[in-house]
Amino acid sequence: MANVTCVRCKDEKPGMDQPPMPTALGQKLQQEVCAACFSEWKTLELKYINEYRLNMMDKQHRTFLTAQMKAFFGYEPAPQGLATVNDTPV
């Protein structure tokens, strides 16, 4: 496990052994995010899934969760405006 300079905490810490997902975003996360910050995201991700009752089979829900992840790591600004997931404002 190589050290990375994390885009979230700005510290040099151990990275992830493998990409967290088999996409270009997964590769980017492996190269730029430490394992500790990714673990924080996984905890928050579970909260999003449970509180908004997200269905990972639904493309809109996956898109919402990906946008939240990108905002968490500072890749994109947090979504603005009022959106809904399962008729629940987010």
Secondary structure, 3 states (H helix, E strand, C coil): CCEEECCCCCCEEECCCCCCCCCHHHHHHHHHCCHHHHHHHHHHHHHHHHHCCCCCCCHHHHHHHHHHHHHHCCCCCCCCCCCEECCEEC
